[in-house]
Amino acid sequence: MNQQVKQIFKTIDGKHMGVYETVAEAIEQSAIAQIRFQGECSLDARNRIIAAIRQAILDCAGSLGEMAVEESGLGRVDHKIAKNQLAATATPGTECLQTHAISSDDGLTIEERSPFGLIGAVTPVTNEVPTIVSNAISMIAGGNAVVFNVHPSAKMTSAVAIDRINRAVIAEGGPADLVTMVKEPTLDTLQEIAKAPEVRLLVGTGGPGLVNALLRSGKKAIGAGAGNPPVVVDETADIELAAASIVAGASFDNNLLCIGEKEVFVVEQQADALIGAMKKSRAYLLTPAQAQQVTDLVLTADQDDETAKACSFGMEREYHLRKEWVGQDAAKILTAIGVDHSEPVDLLIFEALVNNPFVQLEQMMPVLPIVRCRDFSQAMTYAVDAEHGNRHSACIYSNNVNNVTTFAKRIGTTVFTQNGPTLVGLGYGGAGTTSFTIAGPTGEGITTARDFTRVRRFAIAQGGNRII
């Protein structure tokens, strides 16, 4: 850990603003802050506060990226930094909150977006800072405050991010504690947050177990759940483009993102060319024997303390991820199976059958199975099955409009990209905004400030002028 990161761990005055010992304290302070925020801060003030948050995170995006890898042991520093910058710059703000007016001879009705108040939110270890930043910007834009139950393996990094957000809010005249967290997050503290009467909305970014738990709370919940994004490559695809893009997407932050490409289905006539082009883009082709070694190394059929609960945890799968290999570098995996390599390696690829565990399980590491398919129809069928109805993300490389539209309709995912990595669907290298809470299970999709508000109808009657 370098000196700058060591210093930022300590923060300016030795205390993280917004971080509390108990859930009760965090909730009390955030609830007070939200009332002040709603009553005292105009829309212009809200926009200034959001701009300050963006700049504050950009100023320490590098240090937060280093810190995240240091604390959790997952992913790549350069990509952590990129995600922090994306969350800070591409998360939309108050522009999502449009007022709707209805007028007639009988009067005027205005429908506007109103805050829920205090929101309880859960964040994952895979996207620790960007989820906090993206959620905080959207929720504050909607006039809310938020108390986070962060992932325990990223609690220090999360605390620093929340500290920086609070300092930015205060610097622009906003109240302290619009964003808070409990210092030692656990499942018990999550239950406390979910049951607290002050918390009006629950937001969870994680697996189906988390989403189901929030839905059972009896409160409105927004759940961002599992993903096992497939890639289809048909006979019309630009192979050089497809190869470079797939490697870039599947290796990004060592494939920790639920949106990342997890398996490839390529038509037979393009398979050899695709694999050859991927090797030129820093992918290492495993032999069948090496692929089995990797499987034995990083997967297990046993449920024990070393099993990582992936976003797909809870589904009836035989294999599970070994915790110590989640989010690790491709080169580290190669070294562990005894493969000497001199060239840089970002991604491990291998040919697989459709029932291979790497195809069916949402792995969170830079290991990508490639399945040869008879034709586009078979590739599409395999892809839809492998996505398991998560309706999260999918990708196709094709210049055939019929194939693209047919696949898009069949798979029905929230994010669907053509001729580019799934990340472009979140504004990374593509048009549009970003969010690190992709709510497929509860239907909101790419969440914005609008999703963290409720409709308030204000009706003005015509009164005594109406003639009966």
C-alpha positions as CSV (number, residue, x, y, z in Angstrom):
1,M,0.0,0.0,0.0
2,N,1.5,3.3,-1.0
3,Q,1.7,6.3,1.4
4,Q,-1.2,8.2,-0.2
5,V,-3.5,5.2,0.2
6,K,-2.3,4.7,3.8
7,Q,-3.1,8.4,4.5
8,I,-6.5,8.3,3.0
9,F,-7.4,5.2,5.1
10,K,-6.8,7.5,8.2
11,T,-8.9,10.3,6.7
12,I,-8.3,14.0,7.5
13,D,-9.2,14.1,11.2
14,G,-9.1,10.4,12.1
15,K,-12.9,10.0,11.9
16,H,-15.0,9.0,9.0
17,M,-18.0,11.3,8.6
18,G,-21.2,9.4,8.2
19,V,-19.9,6.2,9.8
20,Y,-21.6,5.1,13.0
21,E,-21.1,2.4,15.5
22,T,-24.8,1.3,15.5
23,V,-27.6,1.1,13.0
24,A,-29.8,3.2,15.3
25,E,-27.3,6.1,15.3
26,A,-26.9,5.9,11.5
27,I,-30.6,5.9,10.9
28,E,-31.4,8.7,13.4
29,Q,-28.8,11.0,11.9
30,S,-29.7,10.3,8.3
31,A,-33.4,10.7,9.0
32,I,-32.7,14.2,10.5
33,A,-30.5,15.1,7.6
34,Q,-33.2,14.1,5.1
35,I,-35.8,16.3,6.7
36,R,-33.4,19.3,6.7
37,F,-32.3,18.5,3.1
38,Q,-35.9,18.4,1.8
39,G,-36.9,21.6,3.7
40,E,-33.8,23.7,3.2
41,C,-32.2,22.8,-0.1
42,S,-33.6,24.0,-3.4
43,L,-33.3,22.2,-6.7
44,D,-30.3,24.4,-7.5
45,A,-28.7,23.6,-4.2
46,R,-29.3,19.9,-4.9
47,N,-27.5,20.2,-8.2
48,R,-24.5,22.0,-6.6
49,I,-24.2,19.3,-4.0
50,I,-24.3,16.6,-6.6
51,A,-21.6,18.4,-8.7
52,A,-19.5,18.6,-5.5
53,I,-19.9,14.9,-4.9
54,R,-18.8,14.1,-8.5
55,Q,-15.7,16.2,-8.1
56,A,-14.8,14.8,-4.7
57,I,-14.9,11.2,-6.0
58,L,-12.9,12.1,-9.1
59,D,-10.3,13.7,-6.9
60,C,-9.7,10.5,-5.0
61,A,-10.8,7.9,-7.6
62,G,-7.2,6.6,-7.9
63,S,-6.6,6.2,-4.2
64,L,-10.1,4.6,-3.7
65,G,-9.3,2.1,-6.5
66,E,-6.0,1.1,-4.9
67,M,-7.7,0.8,-1.6
68,A,-10.4,-1.4,-2.9
69,V,-7.9,-3.9,-4.3
70,E,-5.8,-3.7,-1.2
71,E,-8.7,-4.4,1.2
72,S,-10.8,-6.9,-0.8
73,G,-8.0,-8.6,-2.8
74,L,-10.3,-8.5,-5.9
75,G,-10.0,-7.1,-9.3
76,R,-7.6,-4.7,-11.0
77,V,-6.6,-1.2,-9.8
78,D,-6.8,0.5,-13.2
79,H,-10.3,-0.9,-13.8
80,K,-11.4,0.0,-10.2
81,I,-10.4,3.6,-11.0
82,A,-12.3,3.6,-14.3
83,K,-15.4,2.4,-12.5
84,N,-15.1,5.1,-9.9
85,Q,-14.8,7.7,-12.6
86,L,-17.7,6.3,-14.5
87,A,-20.0,6.4,-11.5
88,A,-19.0,9.9,-10.7
89,T,-19.4,11.3,-14.2
90,A,-22.1,9.3,-15.9
91,T,-24.7,8.8,-13.2
92,P,-27.6,11.1,-14.0
93,G,-29.0,13.6,-11.5
94,T,-32.1,15.7,-11.1
95,E,-32.7,15.9,-14.9
96,C,-34.5,12.5,-14.5
97,L,-37.2,14.1,-12.4
98,Q,-39.7,15.6,-14.8
99,T,-43.0,17.1,-13.7
100,H,-46.1,16.2,-15.6
101,A,-49.0,18.6,-15.9
102,I,-52.6,17.9,-17.0
103,S,-55.0,20.8,-17.6
104,S,-58.6,21.1,-18.7
105,D,-61.7,23.3,-18.1
106,D,-62.1,21.4,-14.8
107,G,-58.8,22.4,-13.3
108,L,-55.1,21.6,-13.3
109,T,-53.3,18.6,-12.0
110,I,-49.6,18.4,-11.5
111,E,-47.7,15.1,-11.0
112,E,-44.2,15.5,-9.5
113,R,-41.5,13.3,-8.1
114,S,-41.4,13.2,-4.3
115,P,-38.7,11.6,-2.2
116,F,-39.3,8.4,-0.3
117,G,-37.3,9.9,2.6
118,L,-34.7,7.5,4.1
119,I,-33.5,4.7,1.9
120,G,-31.7,1.5,3.2
121,A,-29.2,0.2,0.6
122,V,-26.9,-2.9,0.4
123,T,-23.8,-2.9,-1.7
124,P,-21.5,-5.7,-3.1
125,V,-17.8,-6.2,-2.6
126,T,-17.4,-6.5,-6.4
127,N,-18.4,-2.8,-7.1
128,E,-18.0,-1.3,-3.7
129,V,-17.3,2.4,-4.3
130,P,-19.1,2.8,-7.7
131,T,-22.3,1.4,-6.3
132,I,-22.2,3.7,-3.3
133,V,-21.4,6.7,-5.5
134,S,-24.0,6.0,-8.1
135,N,-26.7,5.2,-5.5
136,A,-25.8,8.3,-3.5
137,I,-26.0,10.7,-6.5
138,S,-29.3,9.2,-7.7
139,M,-30.9,9.1,-4.2
140,I,-29.8,12.6,-3.2
141,A,-31.0,13.9,-6.6
142,G,-34.4,12.5,-5.6
143,G,-34.3,14.4,-2.3
144,N,-33.5,11.3,-0.1
145,A,-30.9,10.3,2.4
146,V,-29.5,6.8,2.5
147,V,-28.0,4.4,5.1
148,F,-25.8,1.8,3.6
149,N,-25.1,-1.8,4.8
150,V,-21.9,-2.2,2.8
151,H,-20.1,-5.5,2.2
152,P,-17.9,-6.4,5.2
153,S,-14.9,-7.1,2.9
154,A,-14.9,-3.5,1.6
155,K,-16.0,-1.7,4.7
156,M,-12.9,0.5,5.1
157,T,-12.9,1.6,1.5
158,S,-16.6,2.2,1.7
159,A,-16.2,4.3,4.8
160,V,-13.7,6.6,3.1
161,A,-16.0,7.0,0.1
162,I,-18.9,7.9,2.4
163,D,-16.7,10.3,4.3
164,R,-15.7,12.1,1.1
165,I,-19.3,12.3,0.0
166,N,-20.4,13.9,3.3
167,R,-17.6,16.4,3.2
168,A,-18.6,17.4,-0.3
169,V,-22.3,17.9,0.8
170,I,-21.3,20.0,3.8
171,A,-19.0,22.1,1.7
172,E,-21.9,23.1,-0.5
173,G,-24.2,24.0,2.5
174,G,-26.0,20.7,2.7
175,P,-26.6,18.8,6.0
176,A,-24.2,16.2,7.4
177,D,-25.1,12.6,7.3
178,L,-27.2,12.5,4.1
179,V,-25.2,9.3,3.5
180,T,-24.3,7.0,6.4
181,M,-23.2,3.5,7.1
182,V,-22.8,1.2,10.0
183,K,-19.1,0.7,10.9
184,E,-19.3,-3.1,11.2
185,P,-21.9,-4.3,8.7
186,T,-23.4,-7.8,9.1
187,L,-26.5,-9.7,8.2
188,D,-28.0,-8.6,11.6
189,T,-27.4,-4.9,10.8
190,L,-29.0,-5.4,7.4
191,Q,-32.1,-6.8,9.2
192,E,-32.1,-3.8,11.6
193,I,-32.1,-1.4,8.6
194,A,-34.8,-3.4,6.8
195,K,-37.1,-3.4,9.9
196,A,-36.5,0.3,10.9
197,P,-39.7,2.3,10.6
198,E,-37.8,5.3,9.4
199,V,-36.6,3.4,6.3
200,R,-39.2,3.7,3.6
201,L,-37.4,2.0,0.6
202,L,-34.9,-0.8,0.4
203,V,-32.4,-1.1,-2.4
204,G,-30.2,-4.2,-2.8
205,T,-27.4,-4.9,-5.3
206,G,-26.4,-8.6,-5.1
207,G,-27.7,-12.1,-5.6
208,P,-31.2,-13.6,-5.6
209,G,-30.9,-14.5,-1.9
210,L,-30.5,-10.8,-1.0
211,V,-33.2,-9.7,-3.3
212,N,-35.7,-12.2,-1.9
213,A,-34.8,-11.2,1.6
214,L,-35.6,-7.5,0.8
215,L,-38.9,-8.4,-0.9
216,R,-39.9,-10.3,2.2
217,S,-39.4,-7.2,4.3
218,G,-42.9,-5.9,3.6
219,K,-41.5,-2.7,2.2
220,K,-41.0,-1.5,-1.3
221,A,-37.8,-3.0,-2.6
222,I,-35.6,-2.5,-5.6
223,G,-33.4,-5.5,-6.3
224,A,-30.5,-5.8,-8.6
225,G,-29.9,-9.6,-9.0
226,A,-28.0,-12.3,-10.8
227,G,-26.5,-12.2,-14.3
228,N,-24.8,-14.7,-16.5
229,P,-24.4,-12.7,-19.7
230,P,-24.0,-14.7,-22.9
231,V,-22.3,-13.6,-26.1
232,V,-23.5,-14.8,-29.6
233,V,-21.2,-14.6,-32.6
234,D,-22.9,-15.3,-35.9
235,E,-21.6,-15.9,-39.5
236,T,-21.8,-12.2,-40.4
237,A,-19.7,-10.9,-37.4
238,D,-16.6,-8.8,-37.8
239,I,-14.3,-11.3,-36.1
240,E,-11.4,-8.9,-35.3
241,L,-13.9,-6.5,-33.6
242,A,-15.7,-9.3,-31.8
243,A,-12.4,-10.8,-30.5
244,A,-11.0,-7.6,-29.2
245,S,-14.3,-6.5,-27.6
246,I,-15.0,-9.8,-26.0
247,V,-11.6,-10.0,-24.4
248,A,-11.9,-6.4,-23.2
249,G,-15.3,-7.0,-21.7
250,A,-14.7,-10.4,-20.1
251,S,-11.4,-9.3,-18.6
252,F,-12.6,-6.0,-17.2
253,D,-11.8,-5.9,-13.5
254,N,-11.2,-9.6,-13.8
255,N,-14.8,-10.2,-14.8
256,L,-16.2,-9.2,-11.4
257,L,-19.1,-7.3,-12.9
258,C,-22.5,-9.0,-13.2
259,I,-22.8,-7.3,-16.6
260,G,-19.5,-8.8,-17.9
261,E,-19.4,-11.4,-20.6
262,K,-19.5,-14.9,-19.1
263,E,-19.7,-17.4,-22.0
264,V,-19.5,-17.3,-25.8
265,F,-21.6,-19.2,-28.4
266,V,-20.1,-18.9,-31.8
267,V,-21.2,-20.5,-35.1
268,E,-18.9,-23.3,-36.3
269,Q,-17.6,-21.5,-39.4
270,Q,-16.4,-18.5,-37.3
271,A,-15.0,-20.4,-34.3
272,D,-11.4,-20.9,-35.3
273,A,-11.0,-17.4,-36.6
274,L,-12.5,-16.0,-33.4
275,I,-10.2,-18.0,-31.1
276,G,-7.2,-17.0,-33.2
277,A,-8.1,-13.3,-33.0
278,M,-8.7,-13.5,-29.3
279,K,-5.3,-14.9,-28.7
280,K,-3.9,-11.8,-30.5
281,S,-5.8,-9.7,-28.0
282,R,-4.1,-11.0,-24.9
283,A,-6.2,-14.1,-24.4
284,Y,-4.5,-17.4,-23.5
285,L,-6.1,-20.6,-25.0
286,L,-6.1,-23.4,-22.5
287,T,-5.7,-27.0,-23.7
288,P,-8.4,-29.4,-22.6
289,A,-6.1,-30.7,-19.8
290,Q,-5.3,-27.2,-18.6
291,A,-9.0,-26.3,-18.7
292,Q,-9.7,-29.2,-16.4
293,Q,-6.8,-28.1,-14.1
294,V,-8.4,-24.6,-13.9
295,T,-11.8,-26.1,-13.2
296,D,-10.4,-28.2,-10.3
297,L,-8.5,-25.2,-9.0
298,V,-11.3,-22.6,-8.9
299,L,-14.5,-24.5,-8.7
300,T,-15.9,-26.9,-6.1
301,A,-19.0,-29.1,-5.9
302,D,-19.0,-28.8,-2.1
303,Q,-20.7,-26.2,0.0
304,D,-18.2,-25.1,2.6
305,D,-16.7,-22.0,4.1
306,E,-14.4,-21.6,1.1
307,T,-17.4,-21.4,-1.3
308,A,-18.0,-17.9,-2.8
309,K,-21.7,-16.9,-3.0
310,A,-21.8,-15.6,-6.5
311,C,-24.6,-13.4,-7.8
312,S,-26.2,-16.7,-9.1
313,F,-26.0,-18.3,-5.7
314,G,-29.3,-20.0,-4.8
315,M,-29.9,-21.6,-8.2
316,E,-29.7,-25.4,-8.6
317,R,-26.1,-25.7,-9.8
318,E,-23.6,-28.4,-9.1
319,Y,-20.5,-26.3,-9.0
320,H,-19.6,-23.2,-7.0
321,L,-16.8,-20.7,-7.0
322,R,-13.8,-21.0,-4.6
323,K,-13.7,-17.8,-2.7
324,E,-10.0,-17.3,-3.0
325,W,-10.0,-17.3,-6.8
326,V,-12.8,-14.8,-7.3
327,G,-11.6,-11.7,-9.1
328,Q,-8.0,-12.9,-9.4
329,D,-5.7,-12.2,-12.4
330,A,-5.6,-14.6,-15.3
331,A,-1.8,-14.8,-14.9
332,K,-2.1,-15.8,-11.3
333,I,-4.4,-18.7,-12.3
334,L,-2.0,-19.8,-15.0
335,T,0.9,-19.8,-12.5
336,A,-1.1,-21.9,-10.1
337,I,-1.6,-24.7,-12.6
338,G,2.1,-24.6,-13.5
339,V,2.0,-22.8,-16.8
340,D,5.0,-20.6,-17.7
341,H,4.0,-17.6,-19.7
342,S,6.1,-14.7,-20.9
343,E,3.4,-12.7,-22.8
344,P,0.9,-10.5,-21.0
345,V,-2.4,-12.3,-20.3
346,D,-5.8,-10.7,-19.5
347,L,-8.1,-13.6,-20.1
348,L,-8.1,-17.4,-20.2
349,I,-10.3,-19.0,-22.9
350,F,-11.1,-22.6,-23.7
351,E,-13.5,-24.6,-25.8
352,A,-16.3,-26.2,-23.9
353,L,-19.5,-28.1,-24.2
354,V,-22.8,-26.4,-23.4
355,N,-23.1,-28.2,-20.1
356,N,-19.7,-27.2,-18.8
357,P,-20.0,-25.6,-15.4
358,F,-18.2,-22.4,-16.6
359,V,-21.0,-22.0,-19.2
360,Q,-23.9,-22.4,-16.7
361,L,-22.4,-20.8,-13.6
362,E,-21.9,-17.1,-13.2
363,Q,-18.1,-17.2,-12.6
364,M,-16.5,-14.0,-11.4
365,M,-13.0,-14.5,-12.8
366,P,-11.2,-14.0,-16.1
367,V,-12.0,-17.5,-17.5
368,L,-14.2,-17.6,-20.6
369,P,-15.7,-20.8,-22.1
370,I,-16.3,-20.8,-25.9
371,V,-19.0,-23.2,-27.3
372,R,-19.1,-24.1,-31.0
373,C,-22.6,-24.1,-32.4
374,R,-24.1,-25.6,-35.5
375,D,-25.8,-22.3,-36.6
376,F,-27.3,-19.1,-35.3
377,S,-30.5,-20.8,-34.1
378,Q,-28.6,-23.2,-31.9
379,A,-26.3,-20.4,-30.6
380,M,-29.3,-18.3,-29.7
381,T,-31.1,-21.3,-27.9
382,Y,-27.9,-22.1,-25.9
383,A,-27.5,-18.4,-25.0
384,V,-31.1,-18.0,-23.8
385,D,-30.8,-21.2,-21.7
386,A,-27.4,-20.2,-20.2
387,E,-28.8,-16.7,-19.2
388,H,-31.2,-18.6,-16.9
389,G,-34.0,-16.1,-17.2
390,N,-32.1,-13.5,-15.2
391,R,-32.9,-10.9,-17.8
392,H,-29.7,-9.0,-16.9
393,S,-27.4,-8.6,-19.9
394,A,-26.5,-10.1,-23.3
395,C,-24.4,-9.3,-26.3
396,I,-24.3,-10.2,-30.0
397,Y,-21.7,-9.7,-32.7
398,S,-23.6,-9.7,-36.0
399,N,-24.4,-7.5,-39.0
400,N,-27.6,-9.4,-39.7
401,V,-30.5,-7.2,-38.5
402,N,-32.9,-10.2,-38.3
403,N,-30.5,-12.1,-36.1
404,V,-30.0,-9.1,-33.8
405,T,-33.7,-8.4,-33.3
406,T,-34.7,-12.0,-33.0
407,F,-32.1,-12.6,-30.3
408,A,-32.9,-9.4,-28.5
409,K,-36.6,-10.3,-28.3
410,R,-35.9,-13.9,-27.2
411,I,-33.5,-13.1,-24.4
412,G,-35.3,-10.0,-23.1
413,T,-32.4,-8.7,-21.0
414,T,-32.2,-5.2,-19.4
415,V,-28.9,-4.6,-21.2
416,F,-28.4,-5.8,-24.8
417,T,-25.5,-4.7,-26.9
418,Q,-24.5,-5.2,-30.5
419,N,-21.0,-5.3,-31.8
420,G,-19.5,-4.0,-28.5
421,P,-18.9,-5.1,-24.9
422,T,-21.8,-5.2,-22.5
423,L,-20.1,-2.3,-20.7
424,V,-21.2,0.1,-23.5
425,G,-24.7,-0.5,-22.2
426,L,-23.7,1.3,-19.0
427,G,-22.1,4.2,-20.8
428,Y,-18.5,2.9,-20.6
429,G,-17.2,3.5,-24.2
430,G,-20.8,4.0,-25.4
431,A,-23.6,6.6,-25.3
432,G,-25.9,6.9,-22.3
433,T,-25.8,7.1,-18.5
434,T,-24.6,4.6,-15.9
435,S,-25.9,2.8,-12.8
436,F,-24.4,0.0,-10.7
437,T,-27.8,-1.1,-9.6
438,I,-29.4,-2.9,-12.5
439,A,-32.8,-4.0,-11.2
440,G,-33.9,-6.9,-13.3
441,P,-35.8,-8.9,-10.7
442,T,-38.0,-6.0,-9.6
443,G,-38.3,-4.4,-13.1
444,E,-36.8,-0.9,-12.8
445,G,-33.8,-1.8,-15.1
446,I,-31.1,0.8,-15.2
447,T,-31.9,2.8,-12.0
448,T,-31.9,6.6,-11.9
449,A,-33.1,9.2,-9.5
450,R,-36.6,8.7,-10.8
451,D,-36.7,5.1,-9.4
452,F,-35.9,6.4,-5.9
453,T,-38.9,8.8,-5.9
454,R,-42.6,8.4,-5.7
455,V,-45.4,10.2,-7.6
456,R,-47.2,13.0,-5.8
457,R,-50.3,14.4,-7.4
458,F,-51.3,18.0,-6.7
459,A,-54.7,18.8,-8.0
460,I,-56.2,22.3,-8.3
461,A,-60.0,22.3,-8.7
462,Q,-62.0,24.8,-10.8
463,G,-64.0,25.6,-7.6
464,G,-67.2,27.6,-7.6
465,N,-66.8,28.7,-11.3
466,R,-68.0,25.3,-12.5
467,I,-71.5,25.4,-14.0
468,I,-73.6,22.3,-13.3
